[in-house]
Structures are given as C-alpha cells and as structure tokens.
Amino acid sequence: MLKPTRNKRRIAALAGALALSTCLALGLAGCANSEGNGAAEPTAPATEQEANADAQAATEAESGAITFTDDLGRTVELPAQIDKICPSGFTAQQVLLTMAPDKMVGLAQELNDDQLKIFGEKFADYPVFGAVLGAKDDLNREAVAAAAPQVIIDTGEAKKGAKEDLDALQEQLGIPVIFIEAKLSDYGAAYERLGELLGMEERGSELSTYCTDVYNMTVTTMENIPENERVRMAYLLGDNGLNAIAKTSFQAAVVDMVADNVVVVDDVSGKGNGNEISLEQIALWNPDLIVFQTGSIYDTVGNDPAWKGIAAIDSGNYYQVPNVPYCWLNNPPTVNQLMGLQWLPRLLYPDAFDDSIEDVTRTYYSTMYNYDLSDTELADLLKDATGKA
C-alpha cells in the first residue's frame, strides 16, 4: 500500500508545512484562534507514529518520491507523479491497456489489427519489449531502459520465487518494479491498487466497481443453479480440436465456475494450450456442449465424420469463443475473463438473466476499453458465439 496514499500524503505535507510557518511567525505565543482574541485551545501532542508519518510525508513531498508496498509485500520507492509505465509481460499489458494506455511507453507483445482498432493505431509504432517471468524470459532490457519508464508493473497470480525475481530485475535495470495481484475472484482490488499507484483513483474505482459487480452477479446466479443441472461441456482448442482445458486448471476458471467441465484428467496442465487428448476420450466424455477456441476446427467439425456420434456436434450445440481483442475465456487468463464470465453463463442459461449477451458485450467494451461497438461489429463478434443467425 501507499504510505499514506498519494493525495493524503501531499495534503499532510502541505498542512504540516503551513502550520509550521504560521507558528514560527507568531512566535512562542502559539497559534492564535482565527475567530477570537483568547488563547487557542491546547492541542494534544502528536503520537510518535503520527510524528514519524508527518516527517516522512514532508520528506517525500520535498523529494518527489513515495513508497508503495506491492502485493508481494515488497516496499518500493517510486516517483510521486507517474506518467511512464511499462508492462512486465502479456497479462500486465492487457490490464494496463484497460487502465492507463496513455501512460504506456511500450508493449510486451505487438498488437494485431483488431487490437489496434480498439486500443488505437498509435500503438503500431510502440516499441515491443517482450516479457519477463513467463514461460520464457525474452525481455529486451536495453529497449526498456531506453524507453525510461518510471515503473515496471507485473500483474497476475503470485508465484513462488516472484519476489526474488522482481527484486533482481529491479536491481538489474535500476527501475522500480511492482507486482499487483489480479485474479478472477477479485479484479476489483487490482484496479483499486492501480488507481492508487498511478494517481488515477477515479478510473480505478470505475473499473473496480464494474469488475466486482460482474463477478458477484455471476456468483449469485450460479448459486441458484444446482451442480447436477449445470451444462456438461468441454472447451477445446488446437489445430485438430484435440487439446482441452482441464477441470481445476488455472485456464479453466470461468468454465469451472459456470458449467460442468467434463475434461477430467490426471495430470492437469496450467498452460494455455491445455492437455492433449484423443477423440476417443472426447467421445467417452460425450459433452452436451462444446466451445472451440478461435483457430481450432469450429468451421469444419460439423462435416467431419470422425466427430459424428458426439452429442454436442450431432445436435449443433457447439460454439466459438470470440477472440477480439483477446480470447474471452483465457489465453492468457486475465481481465479478458470478465467478458467470458458474462458471455458463457448467458449462453448456457439464458433464462437466468434479465439482460442479453449483446447488452453485456456492449457495456464491457465501453467500460473496459472505452470503445463503443457498432451494430455490425457486435454482430460479427457474436456470430459464432451465440447460435443466432
């Protein structure tokens, strides 16, 4: 956490400085009451803790620095005004594009044409740094240093060894590095923290409220749908549809929350490409509904004789998860999941909601991306995701 928060520290420092100068001007007689001629009411002496906090606030106000304790418990010194930020990797990039795109000095990954349309063509000219702490560390440290961000921001789940890794990166680059935990059950907290860190409390509060409301609405709805009445489904991907996102995996958080994920395996993979499986195994699970990731076999599976006999395919109860600007369910699993958390349960249980998939899609893009979808864009986005013509 900030100690104290950015605005409070500035106010405290200014108030302390004003009080000190006023008292010095009045001398030993004390600070007079502004409304009367008598002596001012005596004030209680500050506690040692308050005095230390005031002293720290005054020092920070003078030096233009603050301290921030991140979600790994690391206390990092940062500039009081932050205007240049850098994502540590792909998940952080997604989060920061929703929160503070104008403060970003570069990208972890190049944006495709669909993403540029939403986030702005200016990002086509941004340097691409790569990522650190992921499956492979390909961060171009020289390019990051040249862009001179005031802070590098890492988001996601707190992994073993992350504290030491971030400390090492910070020491290596001489640039502050902080970690903000961002998870499906509490993206709201992540945005509150980012708002505090970046001096964007209003935007942070807006996104925090939205994320919290979306999650709570889904939880409340699913509490009224018994486990034995939840749709038996599989989430498949890969060139031949023979990779699956397994139950209990980090990638399956949305599916597991709203459906009966039939993909139960012994060795669960947490990777974005899931577990390799066989068509025979899919036939044994025989899901009633299948969602294919973009780039898989959605377009051809209905005419493939090898898939005949599988309930979801025979009944035409299969769909393709939208992938603009990012996959709604995972890959990587971060704030894009908030859209999946609204789309998938409305697809599975439309009668349980008062609003439509179209309604929540428009609101998500407007709130998270500051982008208003046209009717044509909305229809194109959902054409394979709802079963509607």
matplotlib code that plots the C-alpha trace (Angstrom):
import matplotlib.pyplot as plt

x = [0.0, 1.0, 2.1, 0.0, -2.0, -0.6, -3.2, -3.3, 0.5, 0.5, -2.2, -0.5, 2.8, 1.3, -0.7, 2.3, 4.4, 1.7, 1.2, 4.9, 5.4, 2.3, 3.6, 7.0, 5.5, 3.5, 6.5, 6.2, 2.8, 1.4, -1.0, -4.0, -7.6, -8.8, -12.1, -11.3, -8.8, -8.2, -5.6, -6.2, -7.4, -4.4, -3.8, -2.9, 0.7, 1.1, 2.0, 5.4, 3.8, 1.9, 5.0, 7.1, 4.4, 4.3, 8.0, 8.0, 5.3, 7.2, 10.4, 8.6, 6.8, 10.2, 11.9, 9.1, 9.1, 6.6, 6.8, 4.5, 4.1, 3.1, 1.1, 4.2, 5.0, 7.8, 8.2, 9.4, 10.3, 8.5, 8.1, 5.2, 3.9, 3.9, 3.4, 5.5, 4.8, 6.0, 4.2, 6.2, 4.5, 1.3, -1.1, 0.1, -0.2, -3.9, -4.5, -2.7, -4.4, -7.7, -6.3, -3.7, -2.9, -1.7, 1.0, 2.5, 5.9, 5.9, 4.3, 5.2, 3.6, 2.8, -0.9, -2.8, -5.1, -8.2, -6.5, -5.1, -8.6, -9.8, -6.8, -5.5, -3.3, -0.6, 0.4, 1.6, 4.6, 5.3, 8.5, 7.9, 9.9, 8.9, 8.1, 9.8, 8.9, 6.8, 7.4, 10.5, 12.3, 12.7, 12.5, 14.7, 16.3, 18.2, 15.0, 13.2, 16.0, 16.0, 12.2, 12.9, 9.7, 9.2, 7.9, 7.5, 4.2, 3.7, 0.2, -1.4, -1.1, 1.6, 4.0, 6.8, 10.0, 8.3, 9.6, 13.2, 12.8, 11.3, 14.0, 16.6, 15.0, 14.7, 18.3, 19.5, 17.6, 17.6, 13.9, 11.2, 9.3, 6.0, 3.5, -0.3, -2.2, -5.0, -7.3, -10.8, -12.4, -11.1, -10.1, -11.7, -8.9, -6.3, -7.9, -8.2, -4.5, -3.6, -5.7, -3.9, -0.4, -1.0, -2.9, -6.0, -8.3, -11.5, -10.7, -9.5, -12.8, -14.9, -13.2, -13.1, -16.8, -17.6, -15.4, -16.8, -20.4, -19.8, -18.2, -20.9, -23.7, -22.3, -21.8, -25.3, -26.8, -24.8, -25.9, -29.4, -28.3, -27.6, -24.5, -26.5, -28.3, -25.2, -24.4, -21.8, -19.3, -15.8, -13.5, -11.4, -8.6, -5.7, -5.5, -7.5, -9.5, -7.7, -6.4, -8.7, -8.7, -8.9, -11.1, -9.3, -6.7, -5.9, -7.0, -10.4, -11.5, -14.5, -15.7, -15.4, -17.3, -20.4, -20.5, -19.8, -16.4, -16.2, -12.5, -11.1, -7.5, -4.9, -2.1, -3.7, -1.8, -1.9, -0.6, -2.7, -2.7, -4.2, -3.9, -3.5, -6.4, -7.8, -11.0, -11.9, -11.7, -13.9, -16.4, -16.3, -16.9, -19.6, -20.2, -23.6, -22.0, -18.5, -16.8, -13.9, -11.2, -10.6, -8.2, -9.4, -11.9, -15.1, -15.7, -15.2, -16.1, -19.8, -18.9, -16.2, -17.3, -14.8, -16.8, -20.2, -21.8, -20.6, -23.7, -22.7, -21.7, -24.7, -27.1, -25.2, -24.7, -21.1, -19.8, -16.6, -15.4, -14.7, -11.1, -11.2, -9.3, -8.4, -9.9, -12.8, -12.0, -8.3, -5.0, -3.8, -6.3, -6.6, -9.2, -10.5, -12.1, -14.6, -16.2, -16.2, -17.8, -20.7, -21.0, -20.7, -23.4, -25.8, -25.1, -25.7, -28.6, -30.3, -33.4, -31.4, -30.6, -32.6, -30.1, -28.7, -25.2, -25.4, -26.2, -23.2, -20.9, -21.5, -21.1, -17.9, -16.2, -17.4, -16.3, -13.0, -11.8, -13.5, -14.7, -18.3, -19.1, -21.2, -24.1, -22.0, -19.0, -21.2, -22.9, -19.6, -18.1, -21.0, -21.9, -20.3, -20.7, -24.5, -26.1, -28.0, -28.2]
y = [0.0, 3.6, 5.1, 7.2, 7.4, 9.8, 12.6, 12.3, 12.5, 15.6, 17.2, 16.2, 17.6, 20.9, 21.2, 20.4, 23.0, 25.7, 25.0, 25.2, 28.5, 30.0, 29.0, 30.4, 33.7, 34.0, 33.1, 31.4, 32.9, 30.0, 29.7, 32.0, 31.2, 32.8, 33.8, 35.1, 37.1, 34.5, 31.8, 28.8, 25.6, 23.4, 20.6, 17.1, 16.2, 14.0, 10.4, 9.2, 7.2, 10.3, 12.5, 10.0, 9.7, 13.5, 13.7, 11.0, 12.8, 16.1, 14.4, 12.6, 15.8, 17.6, 14.7, 13.9, 10.3, 7.9, 4.4, 1.7, -1.8, -4.2, -7.4, -9.5, -7.4, -5.6, -1.9, 0.1, 3.8, 5.4, 8.9, 10.8, 11.5, 8.5, 9.2, 6.5, 2.8, -0.5, -3.9, -6.9, -9.2, -10.2, -10.3, -6.9, -5.5, -6.4, -4.9, -1.7, -1.2, -1.0, 1.2, 3.6, 3.2, 6.8, 6.2, 3.1, 3.6, 0.2, -3.2, -6.7, -8.1, -6.5, -5.7, -7.2, -5.2, -6.0, -4.9, -1.7, -0.8, -0.9, 0.5, 3.0, 2.9, 4.8, 1.5, 0.2, 2.4, 1.5, -0.5, -4.1, -5.2, -8.9, -10.4, -11.4, -14.1, -16.0, -19.3, -17.7, -14.5, -12.5, -9.1, -6.6, -4.9, -2.4, -1.3, -1.0, 1.2, 3.4, 4.0, 5.1, 4.0, 5.2, 1.8, -1.7, -3.3, -7.0, -8.5, -11.9, -14.6, -14.5, -17.3, -18.9, -17.0, -14.0, -11.7, -12.6, -12.4, -8.9, -7.7, -9.0, -7.3, -4.0, -4.1, -5.0, -2.2, 0.4, 0.9, 0.3, -3.0, -3.6, -6.5, -6.2, -9.4, -9.8, -12.8, -13.7, -13.5, -10.0, -8.0, -5.1, -5.0, -4.9, -1.8, 0.0, -0.6, 0.6, 3.7, 4.4, 3.8, 5.8, 8.7, 7.6, 6.9, 7.7, 5.3, 2.7, 3.0, 2.8, -0.4, -1.9, -1.4, -2.9, -6.0, -6.6, -6.3, -8.7, -11.3, -11.0, -11.2, -14.4, -15.9, -15.1, -16.5, -19.8, -20.3, -20.8, -23.4, -26.8, -28.7, -31.5, -29.1, -27.4, -27.9, -30.7, -29.0, -29.1, -26.3, -27.5, -25.9, -26.8, -27.3, -30.6, -29.8, -32.4, -30.1, -29.4, -27.0, -29.4, -29.0, -27.3, -25.8, -22.1, -21.6, -23.2, -20.8, -19.4, -22.7, -24.4, -21.6, -21.8, -25.3, -29.0, -29.3, -32.9, -32.6, -34.5, -35.7, -37.0, -34.6, -31.1, -28.6, -25.0, -23.9, -22.0, -25.0, -27.2, -31.0, -33.2, -35.7, -38.2, -38.1, -41.4, -39.7, -36.9, -39.5, -41.1, -37.8, -37.0, -33.4, -31.8, -28.6, -27.7, -24.4, -24.2, -21.6, -19.4, -21.1, -24.6, -26.7, -24.9, -24.2, -27.8, -30.1, -30.3, -32.0, -34.2, -37.9, -38.6, -36.4, -38.0, -39.5, -36.8, -35.3, -31.6, -32.0, -34.0, -31.5, -28.5, -27.3, -26.0, -22.5, -20.5, -18.2, -14.6, -13.6, -9.8, -8.1, -11.2, -14.6, -14.2, -17.2, -17.4, -17.3, -15.6, -15.6, -12.1, -9.3, -10.6, -13.3, -10.8, -10.9, -14.7, -14.6, -12.8, -14.5, -18.2, -18.3, -16.4, -18.8, -21.8, -20.5, -17.6, -17.7, -17.0, -13.4, -10.3, -8.9, -10.4, -11.3, -8.3, -6.0, -7.1, -7.1, -3.5, -2.5, -4.5, -2.9, 0.6, 0.3, -1.7, -0.4, 2.9, 1.6, 1.7, -1.3, -0.6, -2.9, -4.5, -5.1, -6.6, -8.9, -10.0, -10.6, -12.8, -14.6, -17.9, -17.4, -17.4, -19.7, -16.9, -16.3]
z = [0.0, -0.3, 3.0, 3.3, 0.0, -2.6, -2.1, 1.6, 1.9, -0.2, 1.9, 5.1, 3.9, 2.9, 6.0, 8.2, 6.4, 6.6, 10.3, 11.0, 9.2, 10.9, 14.3, 13.7, 12.6, 15.8, 17.9, 21.3, 21.9, 19.9, 17.0, 17.8, 17.2, 14.0, 15.5, 19.0, 20.9, 23.6, 23.5, 21.3, 22.7, 23.5, 21.1, 22.1, 21.3, 18.2, 18.9, 17.8, 15.0, 13.7, 14.0, 12.0, 9.4, 9.1, 8.8, 6.1, 4.2, 4.3, 3.2, 0.3, -0.7, -0.9, -2.7, -5.1, -4.1, -2.4, -1.1, -2.3, -0.8, -3.5, -3.3, -2.7, 0.4, -1.3, -0.4, -3.4, -3.8, -6.7, -8.2, -6.7, -10.2, -12.6, -16.3, -17.9, -17.2, -18.7, -18.6, -17.4, -19.8, -21.7, -18.8, -17.5, -20.9, -21.1, -17.7, -18.4, -21.7, -19.8, -17.0, -18.3, -22.0, -22.4, -19.8, -21.5, -23.1, -24.9, -25.3, -24.2, -27.4, -30.7, -31.2, -34.2, -36.5, -34.5, -31.3, -32.8, -33.9, -30.3, -28.5, -31.1, -34.2, -32.3, -30.6, -34.0, -33.6, -30.0, -29.1, -28.2, -25.2, -24.8, -21.5, -18.3, -15.7, -18.2, -19.9, -21.4, -20.5, -23.7, -22.2, -24.1, -21.2, -23.3, -25.0, -21.7, -20.3, -23.4, -23.0, -19.4, -17.7, -14.1, -13.1, -14.5, -13.5, -13.2, -12.7, -12.3, -9.7, -7.0, -8.0, -6.0, -6.3, -7.8, -5.1, -5.7, -9.4, -9.3, -6.8, -9.3, -12.2, -10.3, -9.3, -12.8, -14.6, -11.8, -12.5, -9.8, -10.3, -8.5, -8.5, -8.4, -7.8, -10.4, -10.1, -11.4, -7.9, -7.2, -10.2, -8.4, -5.8, -8.6, -10.2, -6.8, -6.3, -9.7, -9.3, -6.1, -7.6, -10.7, -9.3, -11.3, -8.4, -10.4, -13.2, -10.8, -8.9, -12.0, -13.2, -9.7, -9.2, -12.7, -12.1, -8.7, -9.8, -12.7, -10.5, -7.8, -10.3, -11.7, -8.3, -7.2, -10.4, -10.2, -6.6, -7.9, -10.5, -8.8, -9.7, -11.3, -13.6, -15.0, -18.6, -19.3, -21.6, -23.0, -24.0, -27.0, -29.0, -31.2, -35.0, -34.7, -31.6, -29.6, -26.8, -23.9, -20.9, -18.0, -14.9, -12.0, -14.2, -13.9, -17.5, -16.8, -14.1, -16.0, -17.4, -14.0, -12.3, -14.6, -16.1, -15.5, -17.1, -18.3, -19.1, -16.0, -16.4, -14.0, -14.9, -15.3, -17.4, -16.5, -19.9, -22.4, -24.9, -22.2, -22.2, -25.3, -25.6, -28.0, -30.0, -28.3, -24.9, -26.1, -27.2, -23.8, -22.1, -24.7, -23.7, -24.4, -25.5, -26.8, -27.1, -29.6, -29.3, -32.4, -34.7, -34.0, -36.0, -35.4, -39.1, -40.3, -37.3, -38.3, -41.5, -40.2, -40.0, -37.2, -34.9, -35.6, -32.5, -30.1, -28.7, -28.9, -32.6, -33.6, -32.0, -33.4, -29.8, -30.4, -30.5, -31.0, -28.2, -29.5, -29.7, -30.1, -28.7, -26.6, -26.1, -23.7, -21.6, -21.2, -23.2, -21.1, -18.3, -17.1, -17.3, -20.6, -18.5, -17.2, -20.7, -20.7, -17.2, -18.8, -22.1, -21.2, -18.5, -20.7, -23.4, -21.1, -19.0, -20.9, -18.8, -15.6, -16.7, -17.4, -19.9, -23.1, -24.3, -26.7, -23.7, -21.6, -24.5, -25.4, -21.7, -21.3, -24.4, -23.4, -19.8, -20.1, -23.4, -23.9, -27.2, -28.5, -30.7, -33.8, -34.6, -37.4, -35.1, -32.4, -34.8, -36.3, -32.8, -31.7, -34.9, -33.9, -30.2, -29.7, -32.2, -33.6, -37.3]

ax = plt.figure().add_subplot(projection="3d")
ax.plot(x, y, z, "-o")
ax.set_aspect("equal")
plt.show()
